[in-house]
Amino acid sequence: TSIKIKRRCEQLGLRVVEKDVKRVNAYRNELIHGGGQVRVPCLRIEGRNGQETCWLYEGSNILKYLNRRFAR
């Protein structure tokens, strides 16, 4: 599923930062403190104008979000 998400982001022309939570403890901690879970894939959606950051889990939900938000 992570590969499908990566491909879809490329198709949509989105620049996504990938973070390896298994190898870098700081990324793991960011995921725990921000999203509350250590599950991947996870998409961190930063709010506009200081709005709350949203953490989206489950590959199918991430793909649905990307298609709704960015597909033309």
N, CA, C and O atoms as a GROMACS GRO file, in nm:
protein
  288
    1THR      N    1   0.082  -0.119   0.000
    1THR     CA    2   0.000   0.000   0.000
    1THR      C    3   0.086   0.126   0.000
    1THR      O    4   0.051   0.224  -0.066
    2SER      N    5   0.196   0.125   0.072
    2SER     CA    6   0.284   0.241   0.074
    2SER      C    7   0.335   0.274  -0.066
    2SER      O    8   0.353   0.391  -0.101
    3ILE      N    9   0.359   0.171  -0.144
    3ILE     CA   10   0.406   0.191  -0.281
    3ILE      C   11   0.296   0.256  -0.365
    3ILE      O   12   0.324   0.344  -0.446
    4LYS      N   13   0.171   0.213  -0.345
    4LYS     CA   14   0.059   0.273  -0.418
    4LYS      C   15   0.044   0.421  -0.382
    4LYS      O   16   0.017   0.505  -0.468
    5ILE      N   17   0.063   0.452  -0.256
    5ILE     CA   18   0.052   0.591  -0.211
    5ILE      C   19   0.165   0.674  -0.273
    5ILE      O   20   0.143   0.784  -0.321
    6LYS      N   21   0.284   0.620  -0.270
    6LYS     CA   22   0.400   0.690  -0.328
    6LYS      C   23   0.378   0.716  -0.477
    6LYS      O   24   0.403   0.826  -0.526
    7ARG      N   25   0.331   0.615  -0.549
    7ARG     CA   26   0.303   0.630  -0.692
    7ARG      C   27   0.196   0.736  -0.718
    7ARG      O   28   0.209   0.818  -0.809
    8ARG      N   29   0.091   0.732  -0.637
    8ARG     CA   30  -0.019   0.827  -0.657
    8ARG      C   31   0.029   0.970  -0.632
    8ARG      O   32  -0.010   1.061  -0.705
    9CYS      N   33   0.110   0.989  -0.532
    9CYS     CA   34   0.164   1.122  -0.504
    9CYS      C   35   0.248   1.171  -0.621
    9CYS      O   36   0.242   1.288  -0.658
   10GLU      N   37   0.327   1.082  -0.679
   10GLU     CA   38   0.407   1.118  -0.796
   10GLU      C   39   0.317   1.156  -0.913
   10GLU      O   40   0.343   1.255  -0.982
   11GLN      N   41   0.212   1.078  -0.936
   11GLN     CA   42   0.118   1.107  -1.044
   11GLN      C   43   0.051   1.243  -1.027
   11GLN      O   44   0.024   1.313  -1.124
   12LEU      N   45   0.024   1.279  -0.902
   12LEU     CA   46  -0.042   1.405  -0.872
   12LEU      C   47   0.056   1.522  -0.862
   12LEU      O   48   0.016   1.637  -0.845
   13GLY      N   49   0.184   1.491  -0.874
   13GLY     CA   50   0.286   1.596  -0.866
   13GLY      C   51   0.308   1.650  -0.726
   13GLY      O   52   0.348   1.765  -0.710
   14LEU      N   53   0.281   1.567  -0.625
   14LEU     CA   54   0.296   1.610  -0.487
   14LEU      C   55   0.434   1.574  -0.434
   14LEU      O   56   0.487   1.466  -0.461
   15ARG      N   57   0.490   1.666  -0.359
   15ARG     CA   58   0.619   1.640  -0.294
   15ARG      C   59   0.588   1.593  -0.152
   15ARG      O   60   0.531   1.667  -0.072
   16VAL      N   61   0.625   1.471  -0.123
   16VAL     CA   62   0.596   1.413   0.007
   16VAL      C   63   0.728   1.377   0.075
   16VAL      O   64   0.818   1.321   0.012
   17VAL      N   65   0.739   1.410   0.202
   17VAL     CA   66   0.857   1.377   0.281
   17VAL      C   67   0.833   1.242   0.346
   17VAL      O   68   0.737   1.224   0.421
   18GLU      N   69   0.922   1.148   0.318
   18GLU     CA   70   0.912   1.016   0.379
   18GLU      C   71   1.004   1.010   0.500
   18GLU      O   72   1.117   1.058   0.495
   19LYS      N   73   0.954   0.952   0.608
   19LYS     CA   74   1.032   0.941   0.731
   19LYS      C   75   1.032   0.796   0.777
   19LYS      O   76   0.926   0.736   0.793
   20ASP      N   77   1.150   0.740   0.799
   20ASP     CA   78   1.165   0.602   0.840
   20ASP      C   79   1.158   0.592   0.992
   20ASP      O   80   1.256   0.617   1.062
   21VAL      N   81   1.040   0.557   1.042
   21VAL     CA   82   1.019   0.552   1.187
   21VAL      C   83   1.085   0.431   1.253
   21VAL      O   84   1.099   0.426   1.375
   22LYS      N   85   1.125   0.334   1.172
   22LYS     CA   86   1.194   0.218   1.228
   22LYS      C   87   1.341   0.249   1.257
   22LYS      O   88   1.400   0.192   1.348
   23ARG      N   89   1.399   0.338   1.180
   23ARG     CA   90   1.542   0.368   1.193
   23ARG      C   91   1.574   0.496   1.269
   23ARG      O   92   1.682   0.508   1.327
   24VAL      N   93   1.482   0.590   1.270
   24VAL     CA   94   1.509   0.720   1.332
   24VAL      C   95   1.410   0.743   1.446
   24VAL      O   96   1.290   0.764   1.424
   25ASN      N   97   1.462   0.740   1.568
   25ASN     CA   98   1.376   0.754   1.686
   25ASN      C   99   1.303   0.888   1.689
   25ASN      O  100   1.190   0.894   1.736
   26ALA      N  101   1.366   0.993   1.641
   26ALA     CA  102   1.300   1.125   1.641
   26ALA      C  103   1.174   1.122   1.556
   26ALA      O  104   1.073   1.183   1.592
   27TYR      N  105   1.177   1.051   1.443
   27TYR     CA  106   1.058   1.040   1.357
   27TYR      C  107   0.951   0.955   1.425
   27TYR      O  108   0.832   0.986   1.417
   28ARG      N  109   0.994   0.850   1.491
   28ARG     CA  110   0.902   0.763   1.565
   28ARG      C  111   0.831   0.844   1.674
   28ARG      O  112   0.710   0.835   1.691
   29ASN      N  113   0.908   0.922   1.748
   29ASN     CA  114   0.852   1.004   1.855
   29ASN      C  115   0.755   1.108   1.800
   29ASN      O  116   0.651   1.134   1.860
   30GLU      N  117   0.790   1.166   1.686
   30GLU     CA  118   0.701   1.264   1.621
   30GLU      C  119   0.567   1.200   1.587
   30GLU      O  120   0.461   1.260   1.605
   31LEU      N  121   0.572   1.078   1.537
   31LEU     CA  122   0.451   1.006   1.501
   31LEU      C  123   0.368   0.973   1.625
   31LEU      O  124   0.245   0.988   1.623
   32ILE      N  125   0.433   0.930   1.731
   32ILE     CA  126   0.362   0.896   1.856
   32ILE      C  127   0.298   1.020   1.916
   32ILE      O  128   0.180   1.018   1.953
   33HIS      N  129   0.375   1.128   1.926
   33HIS     CA  130   0.324   1.249   1.991
   33HIS      C  131   0.221   1.322   1.905
   33HIS      O  132   0.127   1.382   1.958
   34GLY      N  133   0.238   1.317   1.775
   34GLY     CA  134   0.145   1.388   1.687
   34GLY      C  135   0.020   1.308   1.657
   34GLY      O  136  -0.092   1.357   1.673
   35GLY      N  137   0.041   1.184   1.613
   35GLY     CA  138  -0.072   1.102   1.570
   35GLY      C  139  -0.126   1.006   1.673
   35GLY      O  140  -0.238   0.957   1.662
   36GLY      N  141  -0.044   0.979   1.774
   36GLY     CA  142  -0.089   0.890   1.881
   36GLY      C  143  -0.067   0.742   1.855
   36GLY      O  144  -0.095   0.659   1.941
   37GLN      N  145  -0.017   0.708   1.737
   37GLN     CA  146   0.004   0.568   1.701
   37GLN      C  147   0.135   0.554   1.624
   37GLN      O  148   0.180   0.647   1.557
   38VAL      N  149   0.195   0.436   1.635
   38VAL     CA  150   0.311   0.405   1.551
   38VAL      C  151   0.263   0.308   1.444
   38VAL      O  152   0.283   0.187   1.454
   39ARG      N  153   0.198   0.364   1.343
   39ARG     CA  154   0.148   0.284   1.231
   39ARG      C  155   0.185   0.353   1.102
   39ARG      O  156   0.177   0.476   1.091
   40VAL      N  157   0.225   0.274   1.007
   40VAL     CA  158   0.253   0.327   0.874
   40VAL      C  159   0.176   0.244   0.774
   40VAL      O  160   0.156   0.125   0.797
   41PRO      N  161   0.133   0.300   0.664
   41PRO     CA  162   0.157   0.439   0.626
   41PRO      C  163   0.072   0.535   0.708
   41PRO      O  164  -0.034   0.500   0.761
   42CYS      N  165   0.122   0.657   0.717
   42CYS     CA  166   0.053   0.765   0.786
   42CYS      C  167   0.079   0.892   0.707
   42CYS      O  168   0.191   0.919   0.665
   43LEU      N  169  -0.025   0.969   0.687
   43LEU     CA  170  -0.012   1.097   0.618
   43LEU      C  171  -0.042   1.209   0.716
   43LEU      O  172  -0.151   1.216   0.774
   44ARG      N  173   0.057   1.296   0.735
   44ARG     CA  174   0.038   1.412   0.822
   44ARG      C  175  -0.011   1.528   0.735
   44ARG      O  176   0.057   1.570   0.642
   45ILE      N  177  -0.128   1.578   0.766
   45ILE     CA  178  -0.189   1.686   0.690
   45ILE      C  179  -0.184   1.812   0.775
   45ILE      O  180  -0.251   1.822   0.877
   46GLU      N  181  -0.102   1.906   0.732
   46GLU     CA  182  -0.087   2.029   0.808
   46GLU      C  183  -0.200   2.126   0.776
   46GLU      O  184  -0.230   2.151   0.659
   47GLY      N  185  -0.260   2.179   0.879
   47GLY     CA  186  -0.370   2.272   0.862
   47GLY      C  187  -0.324   2.406   0.806
   47GLY      O  188  -0.208   2.444   0.822
   48ARG      N  189  -0.414   2.474   0.742
   48ARG     CA  190  -0.383   2.607   0.687
   48ARG      C  191  -0.400   2.712   0.795
   48ARG      O  192  -0.485   2.700   0.883
   49ASN      N  193  -0.319   2.815   0.787
   49ASN     CA  194  -0.330   2.930   0.876
   49ASN      C  195  -0.337   2.891   1.023
   49ASN      O  196  -0.417   2.944   1.100
   50GLY      N  197  -0.251   2.797   1.062
   50GLY     CA  198  -0.243   2.760   1.202
   50GLY      C  199  -0.349   2.664   1.251
   50GLY      O  200  -0.359   2.637   1.371
   51GLN      N  201  -0.429   2.612   1.159
   51GLN     CA  202  -0.530   2.514   1.200
   51GLN      C  203  -0.460   2.386   1.244
   51GLN      O  204  -0.341   2.366   1.220
   52GLU      N  205  -0.535   2.301   1.309
   52GLU     CA  206  -0.482   2.177   1.365
   52GLU      C  207  -0.428   2.082   1.257
   52GLU      O  208  -0.483   2.073   1.147
   53THR      N  209  -0.321   2.013   1.292
   53THR     CA  210  -0.264   1.911   1.204
   53THR      C  211  -0.343   1.782   1.221
   53THR      O  212  -0.381   1.745   1.332
   54CYS      N  213  -0.369   1.714   1.109
   54CYS     CA  214  -0.446   1.589   1.108
   54CYS      C  215  -0.352   1.476   1.068
   54CYS      O  216  -0.266   1.493   0.981
   55TRP      N  217  -0.368   1.362   1.131
   55TRP     CA  218  -0.288   1.243   1.100
   55TRP      C  219  -0.381   1.137   1.044
   55TRP      O  220  -0.474   1.092   1.112
   56LEU      N  221  -0.357   1.097   0.921
   56LEU     CA  222  -0.445   1.002   0.853
   56LEU      C  223  -0.373   0.868   0.837
   56LEU      O  224  -0.264   0.861   0.781
   57TYR      N  225  -0.436   0.763   0.886
   57TYR     CA  226  -0.382   0.627   0.879
   57TYR      C  227  -0.461   0.545   0.778
   57TYR      O  228  -0.563   0.590   0.725
   58GLU      N  229  -0.414   0.426   0.752
   58GLU     CA  230  -0.476   0.331   0.658
   58GLU      C  231  -0.456   0.375   0.514
   58GLU      O  232  -0.500   0.482   0.472
   59GLY      N  233  -0.387   0.291   0.439
   59GLY     CA  234  -0.354   0.321   0.300
   59GLY      C  235  -0.473   0.356   0.215
   59GLY      O  236  -0.466   0.449   0.135
   60SER      N  237  -0.583   0.284   0.231
   60SER     CA  238  -0.701   0.312   0.148
   60SER      C  239  -0.759   0.449   0.179
   60SER      O  240  -0.806   0.519   0.089
   61ASN      N  241  -0.757   0.488   0.307
   61ASN     CA  242  -0.807   0.620   0.345
   61ASN      C  243  -0.716   0.731   0.292
   61ASN      O  244  -0.764   0.837   0.252
   62ILE      N  245  -0.587   0.706   0.294
   62ILE     CA  246  -0.492   0.805   0.242
   62ILE      C  247  -0.513   0.823   0.092
   62ILE      O  248  -0.514   0.936   0.043
   63LEU      N  249  -0.529   0.714   0.020
   63LEU     CA  250  -0.552   0.724  -0.125
   63LEU      C  251  -0.683   0.797  -0.156
   63LEU      O  252  -0.688   0.879  -0.247
   64LYS      N  253  -0.787   0.769  -0.080
   64LYS     CA  254  -0.915   0.838  -0.100
   64LYS      C  255  -0.898   0.988  -0.076
   64LYS      O  256  -0.948   1.069  -0.154
   65TYR      N  257  -0.827   1.025   0.029
   65TYR     CA  258  -0.803   1.166   0.058
   65TYR      C  259  -0.727   1.233  -0.056
   65TYR      O  260  -0.766   1.340  -0.102
   66LEU      N  261  -0.619   1.169  -0.102
   66LEU     CA  262  -0.539   1.226  -0.210
   66LEU      C  263  -0.622   1.247  -0.336
   66LEU      O  264  -0.610   1.350  -0.402
   67ASN      N  265  -0.705   1.150  -0.368
   67ASN     CA  266  -0.789   1.161  -0.488
   67ASN      C  267  -0.894   1.270  -0.474
   67ASN      O  268  -0.919   1.345  -0.569
   68ARG      N  269  -0.956   1.280  -0.358
   68ARG     CA  270  -1.057   1.384  -0.336
   68ARG      C  271  -0.994   1.523  -0.336
   68ARG      O  272  -1.049   1.618  -0.393
   69ARG      N  273  -0.880   1.535  -0.274
   69ARG     CA  274  -0.819   1.667  -0.253
   69ARG      C  275  -0.741   1.718  -0.374
   69ARG      O  276  -0.740   1.838  -0.401
   70PHE      N  277  -0.674   1.626  -0.448
   70PHE     CA  278  -0.580   1.672  -0.550
   70PHE      C  279  -0.608   1.626  -0.693
   70PHE      O  280  -0.554   1.682  -0.787
   71ALA      N  281  -0.692   1.524  -0.711
   71ALA     CA  282  -0.718   1.474  -0.847
   71ALA      C  283  -0.797   1.577  -0.927
   71ALA      O  284  -0.880   1.650  -0.873
   72ARG      N  285  -0.769   1.582  -1.057
   72ARG     CA  286  -0.838   1.678  -1.144
   72ARG      C  287  -0.935   1.610  -1.233
   72ARG      O  288  -1.002   1.674  -1.314
   0.00000   0.00000   0.00000
